[in-house]
Amino acid sequence: MADLGTPSSYLVLAEGTPVYASGGEELGKVEHVLADPDLDVFDGIVIDPAGLGRDHRFVDAGQVEEVYERGVVLTLDAEAAAGLPEPSANPTEMSAGPDETTPEDLGDKLRRAWDRISGNY
């Protein structure tokens, strides 16, 4: 494995940064970082396993051992990394329409407070 430099942050992780298995094998390049910097939440990365005949793969944040200046090292060995899933839509995305919102007048607030206090919620 090449000299990856000093440990870094997902906040500065650039597209095209090499991604390595725990044994040092290069698996591909960073295609996209999945994070919410405002909340300081790192979800993972999408890698492009160029030349491996595969589509993009998702690496969960828990599978990232360390982010360095010039590379990312995973906790997975090359064999386990071969089974990484394709990225998919976020299943926890939610939306609410006007019929699903709670009115915010004083009576509604007091009723919700009473229901919570009395255990009727």
Secondary structure, DSSP 8 states (H G I E B T S, - for coil): -----SB--GGG--TT-EEE-TTS-EEEEEEEEEEETTTTEEEEEEEE-TTTT---EEEEGGGEEEEETTEEEESS-HHHHTT-------TT-----GGGS---SHHHHHHHHHHHHHT--
